[in-house]
Amino acid sequence: MSPLPNELNLALVRAEFPALASGYTFLDNAGGSQVLARVADRVRDYLLTSSVQLGASYAESVAAGERVIAARRSVAQLVNAAHEDEVVMGSATTSLMFLFTQALLPGIRPGDEIIVTNTDHEANIGAWTRLEKAGAVIRFWNVDLDSLALDLDELQKLLGPRTRWVAMTHASNILGTVNPVAKVAELVHAAGARLLVDAVAYAPHRLVDVQASGADAYVFSFYKVFGPHFAVLWGRRDMLLALPSLNHYFIGPDVLPYKLQPGNVNYELSYGCIGIADYLCAMGTAHGATGSPRQLMQAAFELFERHEDRLAERLLAYLRGRAGVRIIGLPVQTPGARVPTISFTVKGRPSESIVRHLDRFDIGIRFGDFYAKRLIEALGLQGQGGVVRVSIAHYNTAEEIDRLVRHLDEAIGAAP
Ligand SMILES: Cc1ncc(COP(=O)(O)O)c(C=O)c1O
């Protein structure tokens, strides 16, 4: 394969996202990304041409069914699932997590241990704590307050013969740090336990590879990855097969993935999601990549990552040099170490006051705990209204970051 160009073709990228034509600066992408025209077009097309119920023998129903199956195939390829039926679709990461832990519930014995982190979004904590009613013991793998990292030695101390599951995030939606999930998976498996990874904050920035992650289950939402409000939970086939059915009594435990998808999946949103993989392949090709769809998607993400790293470093360099600013996360953009989700606080200033100033200039950022409430509490930042978070996507430009920095500088003003 010929080497990729240094620069991402931003004109090409931005033309794929109609909302960007408004000129608004979207820097709350970890909250929700802009949607590809390819996705929206497919959703519309499905609704207007395929609105029939699946599973009948008439031609329209068969054709619609093939579209929904093609969607599952596309998502399976996007995440690199070994089997298409390992892909469970649902409305949101939070609801898939509740479903998943509901399926685990009958297998939980009093004293079984589950390890969660205090850096996660509550979606990957609260669903697990519900297993306490079956006698599960929840243990917290807490962030190191100096390094802001999850220390593997700490995990080792928590793992034991009763550990059943470890639940963690691939990248924190506040810190942005990419966690070494494959290493964690080795430790977890050596202890005889299983690993579930929340990749909501990671999937917009790297090509997901569930097999390379080492995880047993892996979940994220498409509305952060340029798609609709829809989500996927991948699970290792043997693990999924061992779970009971959450569906009707006649849909047994061997019927994957339907046993974990009570009710119809959203057909049109499923079909829309094909647009995500389409886009990634098209971007790889447009930048000179060749090879399999996964290779094309990988090339696209390599270009996205380099571009995002440059933008992130531009903002981090400003924040590092500004008196009174504390970056909550890795302060330097080291390749591979973090996604461009950048949080900070300003000494003596409520985080809201910084964000309100930016609101006036058509720049969308936000403040708060981002439902990673336990992390904000551990850092003692609730009193300040949480952090200010700027979350960059690959379609953002250097000019947008410069404009942001200019107005941030006004907002921070003469901080004490
Ligand atoms: C890291 C992380 N996990 C989980 C979620 C919840 O996703 P959903 O809104 O699809 O339930 C979010 C949402 O912001 C998130 O940032």
The ligand as a Gaussian input file, in Angstrom:
#p B3LYP/6-31G(d) Opt

LIG

0 1
 C      -18.041000       6.917000      27.952000
 C      -19.528000       6.858000      27.835000
 N      -20.148000       5.704000      28.113000
 C      -21.481000       5.571000      27.998000
 C      -22.260000       6.630000      27.595000
 C      -23.751000       6.439000      27.504000
 O      -24.137000       6.269000      26.177000
 P      -25.678000       6.285000      25.778000
 O      -26.097000       7.714000      25.776000
 O      -25.703000       5.681000      24.410000
 O      -26.413000       5.474000      26.776000
 C      -21.676000       7.867000      27.305000
 C      -22.495000       9.010000      26.902000
 O      -22.079000      10.129000      26.905000
 C      -20.258000       7.969000      27.424000
 O      -19.638000       9.124000      27.163000

